[in-house]
Amino acid sequence: MTDISTVTLGDYGEFRLLREIVLPAARQDAAAQGIGDDCYYYRLGDKTLAVTADAGPMPLVCRLPEVGTDYRIIGWYAVLATASDIATAGARPLFLVNCIEAPRDLPVAALKEFVDGYNAACQAFGFVNAGGDLREGAVFGCRVTGVGLAQPHSHPGRFGYKLGDRIVAIGPSGRFISLYLIAQAQGLAALDDEQREYLLRPWPQIGVMQVMSAAGVIGAASDASDGLLGAVENLTQRGGGGAYLLCDDALLGPDIRKAAEIARVDPWNLFFFWGDWQVIVTVPQDRFADFERIAGEQNAPYVLLGNIVENSGLSARVRGKNIAVNAVRNENFASVGFNRAMKSHLDYMLHTPIFVQEP
């Protein structure tokens, strides 16, 4: 047994910390047995609340010279991170509260821009901005707690699936990072108005997930903010079983291929990247036709990724061969984590082979 007095958070990494330290302590409370999903479901009379919290990220687009440190965009993203977790629950947005930390020498105009962007996102996504706390800190940051009203009889977590269920990404795949790399190389002028808006003010999958959840076509769900493969891994590790992905080159659209050529990377690294704020869901085989119908009615893009299988881990069918999959994803406290050093994180996400054996 490891003597934890001699190791650091970096020695363990985020997922080992959750598995061995955080979740076991929380689950000593019988009422908290359900934790481990993107949201916690809290029964309140005949209602069920979906509750979550997240820290607002420093948006990658702020690294573009034409964007810079835009506090309105930072405010939008602060709401987006928590709203995406609420989306996984198929819940109706209720309200958000926050804790903002800022250095005392931050211009007042910057704080105003942040709260303007934050409030704009609240209104766009359907949340009441319920305020929070403002305090002095060494660097600017914001932590947001969100509450939604879950569907009466459908509360998607990360474990509600069966063998053979389809794995689907609700939302585009690889579009955000592809547009970012194009803009990085050619400037924002290389993108049209809709593409620029997609980069600067993305939307969570709240509306379509409410409809899908109400219809009972979702088995399990996970937010893809740490990468598409990270979300698939969340599902398999929480519920047992594994994932068999169908990696057809037809899934690699023109933006992905263009960006892959510009950045000289494997287009599959772009396809599985984070930034599109998808929800990865499982759908029972006998409900997939209903899923497709609802997606069409909601004008919701989706990608069929594969199936839940009995064997643990991730594997894929790539150009006619079965290949093991390396779950390239973000992990906190790792040397290549998003919050540690963005350059090394991007290098890791873009250049680490997805497929263990070349097809």
Secondary structure in CASP SS format (residue, H / E / C, confidence):
PFRMAT SS
TARGET T0000
AUTHOR 0000-0000-0000
METHOD secondary structure of the structure
MODEL  1
M C 1.00
T C 1.00
D C 1.00
I H 1.00
S H 1.00
T H 1.00
V C 1.00
T C 1.00
L H 1.00
G H 1.00
D H 1.00
Y H 1.00
G C 1.00
E H 1.00
F H 1.00
R H 1.00
L H 1.00
L H 1.00
R H 1.00
E H 1.00
I H 1.00
V H 1.00
L H 1.00
P H 1.00
A H 1.00
A H 1.00
R C 1.00
Q C 1.00
D C 1.00
A H 1.00
A H 1.00
A H 1.00
Q C 1.00
G C 1.00
I C 1.00
G C 1.00
D C 1.00
D C 1.00
C C 1.00
Y E 1.00
Y E 1.00
Y E 1.00
R E 1.00
L E 1.00
G C 1.00
D C 1.00
K E 1.00
T E 1.00
L E 1.00
A E 1.00
V E 1.00
T E 1.00
A E 1.00
D E 1.00
A E 1.00
G C 1.00
P C 1.00
M C 1.00
P C 1.00
L H 1.00
V H 1.00
C H 1.00
R H 1.00
L C 1.00
P C 1.00
E C 1.00
V C 1.00
G C 1.00
T C 1.00
D C 1.00
Y H 1.00
R H 1.00
I H 1.00
I H 1.00
G H 1.00
W H 1.00
Y H 1.00
A H 1.00
V H 1.00
L H 1.00
A H 1.00
T H 1.00
A H 1.00
S H 1.00
D H 1.00
I H 1.00
A H 1.00
T H 1.00
A C 1.00
G C 1.00
A C 1.00
R E 1.00
P E 1.00
L E 1.00
F E 1.00
L E 1.00
V E 1.00
N E 1.00
C E 1.00
I E 1.00
E E 1.00
A E 1.00
P C 1.00
R C 1.00
D C 1.00
L C 1.00
P C 1.00
V H 1.00
A H 1.00
A H 1.00
L H 1.00
K H 1.00
E H 1.00
F H 1.00
V H 1.00
D H 1.00
G H 1.00
Y H 1.00
N H 1.00
A H 1.00
A H 1.00
C H 1.00
Q H 1.00
A H 1.00
F H 1.00
G C 1.00
F C 1.00
V E 1.00
N E 1.00
A E 1.00
G E 1.00
G E 1.00
D E 1.00
L E 1.00
R E 1.00
E E 1.00
G C 1.00
A C 1.00
V C 1.00
F C 1.00
G E 1.00
C E 1.00
R E 1.00
V E 1.00
T E 1.00
G E 1.00
V E 1.00
G E 1.00
L E 1.00
A C 1.00
Q C 1.00
P C 1.00
H C 1.00
S C 1.00
H C 1.00
P C 1.00
G E 1.00
R C 1.00
F C 1.00
G C 1.00
Y C 1.00
K C 1.00
L C 1.00
G C 1.00
D C 1.00
R E 1.00
I E 1.00
V E 1.00
A E 1.00
I E 1.00
G C 1.00
P C 1.00
S C 1.00
G C 1.00
R H 1.00
F H 1.00
I H 1.00
S H 1.00
L H 1.00
Y H 1.00
L H 1.00
I H 1.00
A H 1.00
Q H 1.00
A H 1.00
Q H 1.00
G C 1.00
L H 1.00
A H 1.00
A H 1.00
L C 1.00
D C 1.00
D H 1.00
E H 1.00
Q H 1.00
R H 1.00
E H 1.00
Y H 1.00
L H 1.00
L H 1.00
R C 1.00
P C 1.00
W C 1.00
P C 1.00
Q C 1.00
I H 1.00
G H 1.00
V H 1.00
M H 1.00
Q H 1.00
V H 1.00
M H 1.00
S H 1.00
A H 1.00
A H 1.00
G C 1.00
V C 1.00
I C 1.00
G C 1.00
A E 1.00
A E 1.00
S E 1.00
D E 1.00
A C 1.00
S C 1.00
D C 1.00
G C 1.00
L H 1.00
L H 1.00
G H 1.00
A H 1.00
V H 1.00
E H 1.00
N H 1.00
L H 1.00
T H 1.00
Q H 1.00
R H 1.00
G H 1.00
G C 1.00
G C 1.00
G E 1.00
A E 1.00
Y E 1.00
L E 1.00
L E 1.00
C E 1.00
D C 1.00
D H 1.00
A H 1.00
L H 1.00
L C 1.00
G C 1.00
P H 1.00
D H 1.00
I H 1.00
R H 1.00
K H 1.00
A H 1.00
A H 1.00
E H 1.00
I H 1.00
A H 1.00
R C 1.00
V C 1.00
D C 1.00
P H 1.00
W H 1.00
N H 1.00
L H 1.00
F H 1.00
F C 1.00
F C 1.00
W C 1.00
G C 1.00
D C 1.00
W C 1.00
Q C 1.00
V E 1.00
I E 1.00
V E 1.00
T E 1.00
V E 1.00
P C 1.00
Q H 1.00
D H 1.00
R H 1.00
F H 1.00
A H 1.00
D H 1.00
F H 1.00
E H 1.00
R H 1.00
I H 1.00
A H 1.00
G H 1.00
E H 1.00
Q C 1.00
N C 1.00
A C 1.00
P C 1.00
Y E 1.00
V E 1.00
L E 1.00
L E 1.00
G E 1.00
N E 1.00
I E 1.00
V E 1.00
E C 1.00
N C 1.00
S C 1.00
G E 1.00
L E 1.00
S E 1.00
A E 1.00
R E 1.00
V E 1.00
R C 1.00
G C 1.00
K E 1.00
N E 1.00
I E 1.00
A E 1.00
V E 1.00
N C 1.00
A C 1.00
V C 1.00
R C 1.00
N C 1.00
E C 1.00
N C 1.00
F C 1.00
A C 1.00
S C 1.00
V C 1.00
G C 1.00
F C 1.00
N C 1.00
R C 1.00
A C 1.00
M H 1.00
K H 1.00
S H 1.00
H H 1.00
L H 1.00
D H 1.00
Y H 1.00
M H 1.00
L H 1.00
H H 1.00
T C 1.00
P C 1.00
I C 1.00
F E 1.00
V C 1.00
Q C 1.00
E C 1.00
P C 1.00
END
